[in-house]
């Protein structure tokens, strides 16, 4: 009898205990779903700044994480740029959805991503974006239907703010460094959170953005310049495309142009090769001048082309014979020069290119005039035609030119433009 009494007592107690436990779950329903409602960590979270220098004005932010729990229809993505007091990332008053992008992918490299359309508020196929520029919080609300209506678990999510373009108004200015020593980054907390449609937290993550000093790398490249004047052999060809001066009638050296005996009414020409090499960012120029006309020991002259009236380097013309006007000594004979450089400019960096095209000539001046130039580095020692050209000297006399031994001196100026 005693045993049976205790057995009956146990039978009566058990239902009471069961009811108490069941009533607890009914009263506290979150206990039944604790594993799904408790916040988890968003995985692979990071923030990437397009520029990490202190106070840089045009920084693009890229926010990135992998979902752990699916973000349902009308769910939210929260990006908090100021979870700590004094966090200095300032969204400013001008930022809105037009400054941002949002996409997600099953692949970490964001290949085959779904790109979301952003708007001021959520609607069919449109993610609503609000920017709290007081608390520095960005909220993205997924639509209830259409594209981007919900993001499943294990998706990689990427959002951006700004474009990193200099002068843009869509970017975020980096803070100044305040405490850390030079070379040591100051880091700032940024937090991500996903929510369901009822604003209940699903998953969270915290990341840090590092602001660190720029490093100045310095180096110096010394200016280089080499210039060469070389003679040519008889028969050397002075022709280039569109510039057919013909051939050298006699051999020259680096320091002599020996015309020899001149015959009346028969032009004679030869020349020299000019070469320049430089690392000048704006190239170089070669120039020539004479110190006086070809002059005989009797002080007679073979004048500058044409007929003693200087044909300027800026406007060369096709060769013309001296006019040989009796009593006008300047017209008895003349000396001129041409160049095979088709890209010649003036000493000041201007002047019409190709002005010597068509085998044109100018008269030698007593000031330097350009005969070879280039607007960038050149290697005239090798096969770089930008650093090479012929100067062609041509002389012609009439039967009135006074007899005598004639000579003059010319010099070259070679200058790098750095």
C-alpha positions in Angstrom: 0.0 0.0 0.0 2.8 2.4 0.8 4.5 1.7 -2.6 1.2 2.3 -4.5 0.6 5.6 -2.7 4.0 7.0 -3.7 3.4 5.8 -7.3 0.2 7.7 -7.5 1.8 10.8 -6.1 4.5 10.8 -8.8 1.8 10.4 -11.5 0.0 13.5 -10.1 3.2 15.7 -9.9 4.6 15.0 -13.4 1.8 16.8 -15.3 2.2 19.8 -13.1 5.9 20.1 -13.9 5.2 19.6 -17.6 2.5 22.3 -17.6 4.9 24.7 -15.7 7.6 24.2 -18.3 5.2 24.5 -21.2 3.7 27.7 -19.8 7.2 29.2 -19.5 7.8 28.8 -23.3 4.4 30.1 -24.1 5.0 33.2 -21.9 8.5 33.7 -23.2 8.3 32.7 -26.8 11.8 34.0 -27.7 13.2 31.0 -25.9 11.8 28.8 -28.6 13.8 30.6 -31.3 16.9 31.8 -29.6 19.3 30.4 -32.1 17.7 32.3 -35.0 17.0 35.6 -33.3 20.3 36.1 -31.5 22.8 38.2 -33.4 25.7 36.4 -35.2 28.8 37.8 -36.8 28.8 38.9 -40.4 31.8 37.2 -41.9 34.8 38.5 -44.0 33.9 42.1 -43.0 36.1 44.9 -44.0 36.2 48.5 -45.1 38.5 49.8 -47.9 39.4 53.4 -48.4 40.5 54.6 -51.8 43.0 56.9 -50.0 44.3 56.6 -46.5 46.1 59.9 -46.1 45.1 62.2 -43.3 42.7 64.9 -44.3 42.4 63.7 -47.9 39.2 65.1 -49.2 38.1 62.7 -51.9 38.1 59.2 -50.3 35.8 56.5 -51.6 34.6 54.0 -49.0 33.9 50.4 -49.9 31.9 48.5 -47.2 32.1 44.7 -47.5 30.8 41.6 -45.6 29.4 38.1 -46.0 25.9 37.5 -44.7 25.4 34.8 -42.0 21.7 35.1 -41.7 19.5 35.9 -44.7 18.3 39.4 -44.9 14.5 39.1 -45.6 12.2 41.2 -47.7 12.2 44.8 -46.4 15.2 44.0 -44.3 17.9 46.6 -43.6 21.6 47.1 -43.9 23.0 49.6 -41.4 26.5 51.2 -41.8 27.4 53.2 -38.7 30.5 55.4 -39.3 30.5 56.8 -35.7 29.8 54.1 -33.2 32.5 55.6 -31.0 32.3 59.1 -29.6 34.4 61.4 -31.7 34.7 59.2 -34.7 35.5 61.9 -37.4 34.1 60.4 -40.6 31.6 63.1 -41.6 28.9 62.2 -44.1 28.0 65.9 -44.5 24.7 67.3 -45.6 25.0 66.6 -49.3 25.2 62.8 -49.3 22.3 60.7 -50.5 21.6 57.5 -52.5 23.0 59.0 -55.7 26.5 58.9 -54.1 26.2 55.2 -53.3 26.1 51.7 -54.9 25.0 48.3 -53.5 25.5 44.8 -55.0 25.8 41.3 -53.8 27.2 38.0 -55.1 27.7 34.4 -54.2 31.4 35.0 -55.1 33.9 36.7 -52.9 35.4 38.6 -55.8 31.9 40.0 -56.6 31.8 38.3 -60.0 28.3 37.7 -61.4 27.0 40.2 -58.9 23.4 41.4 -58.6 23.4 45.2 -58.7 20.7 47.0 -56.8 18.9 50.1 -57.8 19.0 52.8 -55.1 16.5 55.4 -54.3 15.4 57.8 -51.6 12.9 55.3 -50.3 12.2 51.6 -50.9 9.8 50.5 -53.6 9.5 47.6 -56.0 13.0 46.7 -57.1 14.5 49.8 -55.4 16.6 49.8 -52.2 15.7 52.9 -50.1 18.7 54.8 -48.7 18.6 57.2 -45.9 21.6 59.1 -44.6 21.7 60.4 -41.0 24.4 63.0 -41.2 24.1 63.9 -37.6 24.9 60.4 -36.3 26.8 59.4 -39.4 24.6 56.4 -40.1 23.6 55.0 -43.5 20.5 52.8 -43.7 19.6 50.7 -46.7 16.1 49.2 -46.8 15.5 46.3 -49.2 12.4 46.3 -51.2 9.4 44.0 -50.5 9.6 42.6 -54.1 11.6 42.8 -57.3 15.4 42.8 -57.6 17.3 42.9 -54.3 14.1 42.0 -52.3 16.0 40.0 -49.7 19.6 38.7 -49.7 20.1 35.1 -48.8 22.7 33.7 -46.4 26.3 33.4 -47.4 26.1 36.2 -49.9 28.9 38.7 -50.2 27.6 42.3 -50.0 29.4 45.4 -51.2 28.3 49.0 -50.8 30.2 52.1 -51.7 30.1 55.8 -50.9 31.8 58.2 -53.3 33.9 57.7 -56.3 37.4 58.8 -55.2 37.6 61.3 -58.0 39.5 64.5 -57.3 37.2 67.4 -57.0 34.1 65.2 -56.5 31.4 66.1 -54.0 30.3 62.5 -53.4 33.3 61.5 -51.3 34.2 61.5 -47.6 37.1 63.5 -46.1 39.6 61.5 -44.1 40.2 62.7 -40.5 43.4 64.3 -39.4 45.8 62.3 -37.2 45.6 63.6 -33.7 47.7 61.4 -31.4 49.7 58.7 -33.2 53.3 59.4 -34.1 54.4 59.8 -37.7 54.2 56.5 -39.4 51.7 55.0 -37.0 48.1 54.7 -38.1 45.1 56.0 -36.2 42.2 53.6 -36.7 38.5 54.3 -36.5 35.6 51.9 -35.8 32.8 51.3 -38.3 30.0 48.9 -37.6 27.7 46.9 -39.9 24.3 45.5 -38.9 21.6 43.6 -40.7 18.0 43.7 -39.6 14.7 42.1 -40.5 11.6 44.1 -41.5 10.8 44.7 -37.9 14.3 46.3 -37.3 15.3 43.3 -35.2 19.1 42.8 -35.4 20.1 39.7 -37.4 23.9 39.9 -37.7 26.6 42.5 -36.8 30.3 43.1 -37.5 32.8 45.8 -36.6 35.7 46.9 -38.8 38.4 49.6 -38.5 39.6 52.1 -41.1 43.3 53.1 -40.8 44.4 56.6 -41.5 48.2 56.7 -41.9 50.8 59.2 -43.1 51.8 59.4 -46.7 55.4 58.5 -47.5 57.4 60.9 -49.6 59.8 59.1 -52.0 62.4 61.4 -53.6 65.0 60.9 -56.3 66.9 63.1 -58.6 67.9 62.5 -62.2 70.7 64.7 -63.4 70.2 66.5 -66.7 72.0 64.9 -69.6 73.0 66.4 -73.0 75.3 65.3 -75.7 75.7 67.1 -79.0 77.7 66.2 -82.1 78.6 67.7 -85.4 80.0 65.3 -88.0 81.2 65.7 -91.5 79.7 63.8 -94.5 81.3 62.1 -97.5 80.8 63.1 -101.1 77.6 61.7 -102.4 75.9 61.6 -99.0 72.1 61.8 -99.5 70.3 64.7 -97.7 66.9 63.6 -98.8 64.1 62.8 -96.3 60.4 62.3 -96.9 59.2 65.5 -98.6 62.6 67.1 -98.3 64.8 66.3 -101.3 67.9 68.4 -101.1 69.9 66.0 -103.2 73.4 64.8 -102.4 76.7 66.2 -101.0 79.0 67.6 -103.7 82.1 67.3 -101.6 83.4 65.9 -98.3 83.1 67.9 -95.1 84.5 67.4 -91.6 83.2 68.2 -88.1 84.9 71.6 -88.3 85.2 72.4 -92.1 82.9 72.9 -95.0 85.4 73.4 -97.9 83.5 74.5 -101.0 86.7 74.8 -103.0 86.6 76.5 -106.3 83.2 77.9 -107.1 82.0 78.1 -110.7 79.7 80.8 -111.9 76.0 80.0 -112.3 76.5 76.5 -110.8 75.3 76.0 -107.2 77.4 73.8 -104.9 76.2 72.1 -101.7 77.3 69.9 -98.9 76.5 69.7 -95.2 77.1 68.2 -91.8 75.2 65.7 -89.6 73.9 67.0 -86.3 73.1 64.7 -83.4 71.7 65.4 -80.0 70.9 63.2 -77.0 69.2 64.5 -73.9 66.8 63.5 -71.1 65.2 66.9 -71.2 61.5 66.7 -70.7 61.0 69.3 -73.3 63.7 68.1 -75.6 66.5 70.2 -77.1 67.4 72.5 -80.0 70.4 72.9 -82.2 71.0 76.3 -83.7 73.4 78.0 -86.1 74.7 81.5 -86.6 77.5 83.1 -88.6 79.8 85.9 -87.6 79.8 87.6 -90.9 79.3 86.9 -94.6 81.8 84.9 -96.7 84.5 87.6 -97.0 87.6 87.7 -99.2 91.0 89.0 -98.3 90.0 92.0 -100.4 86.9 92.6 -98.2 84.5 91.5 -101.0 81.5 89.3 -99.8 79.4 86.5 -100.8 76.2 87.6 -99.1 73.5 85.9 -97.2 70.7 84.3 -99.1 68.8 85.9 -100.9 70.9 88.6 -102.6 72.1 90.0 -99.3 68.6 90.4 -97.9 68.3 87.8 -95.2 65.7 85.1 -95.8 64.7 84.4 -92.2 64.6 81.0 -90.6 60.9 81.4 -89.9 60.1 81.6 -93.7 62.6 79.7 -95.8 62.1 79.5 -99.5 63.1 77.3 -102.4 66.7 78.0 -103.6 67.0 80.9 -106.1 70.1 82.0 -108.1 71.6 85.3 -107.3 70.1 88.1 -109.5 73.6 89.4 -110.6 72.6 93.0 -111.0 75.6 95.0 -112.2 76.7 97.6 -109.7 74.8 95.8 -106.8 77.5 93.7 -105.2 75.1 92.0 -102.8 73.4 90.3 -105.7 76.6 88.7 -107.2 76.5 85.6 -105.0 74.9 84.2 -101.9 75.1 81.5 -99.2 72.2 79.7 -97.6 71.3 76.7 -95.5 68.5 74.2 -95.1 67.7 71.4 -92.7 66.2 68.0 -93.0 64.4 68.2 -89.7 60.7 68.1 -90.5 59.6 68.9 -86.9 61.7 71.9 -86.3 60.5 74.6 -83.9 62.0 77.9 -82.9 64.3 78.5 -80.0 61.4 79.6 -77.8 59.5 76.4 -78.5 57.2 77.9 -81.2 57.4 78.1 -84.9 55.8 76.3 -87.8 56.8 72.7 -88.1 57.8 71.4 -91.6 58.7 74.9 -92.8 61.8 73.6 -94.5 59.8 70.9 -96.3 60.4 71.1 -100.0 64.1 71.6 -99.7 63.8 75.3 -98.6 66.7 77.5 -97.6 67.3 80.5 -95.3 70.1 82.9 -95.0 72.7 82.6 -92.2 72.0 85.2 -89.5 74.3 86.7 -86.9 71.9 85.4 -84.2 71.3 81.7 -83.5 68.5 80.2 -85.6 67.1 76.7 -85.0 68.1 73.9 -87.4 67.3 70.7 -85.3 64.9 70.3 -82.4 62.6 67.9 -80.5 60.0 68.4 -77.8 61.0 65.4 -75.6 63.9 63.1 -74.7 66.0 61.9 -77.7 68.9 59.6 -78.5 70.6 61.0 -81.5 73.6 58.7 -81.0 71.4 55.7 -81.9 68.7 55.3 -84.5 66.3 57.9 -83.0 65.7 60.3 -85.9 64.2 62.8 -83.5 67.8 63.5 -82.5 69.4 63.7 -85.9 69.3 65.9 -89.0 71.5 67.2 -91.7 72.2 70.9 -92.2 72.7 71.6 -95.9 74.9 74.5 -96.9 74.5 75.8 -100.5 76.3 78.6 -102.3 76.0 80.0 -105.8 77.8 82.9 -107.6 77.3 84.8 -110.8 80.0 85.8 -113.2 80.2 89.2 -111.4 81.4 87.8 -108.1 84.8 89.2 -107.3 87.8 86.9 -107.3 89.5 86.0 -104.0 89.7 83.5 -101.2 86.6 83.7 -99.1 85.9 82.4 -95.7 83.7 83.0 -92.7 82.9 81.3 -89.4 79.7 79.7 -88.2 79.0 78.2 -84.7 76.4 75.9 -83.3 74.4 76.2 -80.1 73.0 73.0 -78.6 70.7 73.4 -75.6 68.6 71.0 -73.6 65.1 72.0 -72.5 64.4 70.5 -69.1 
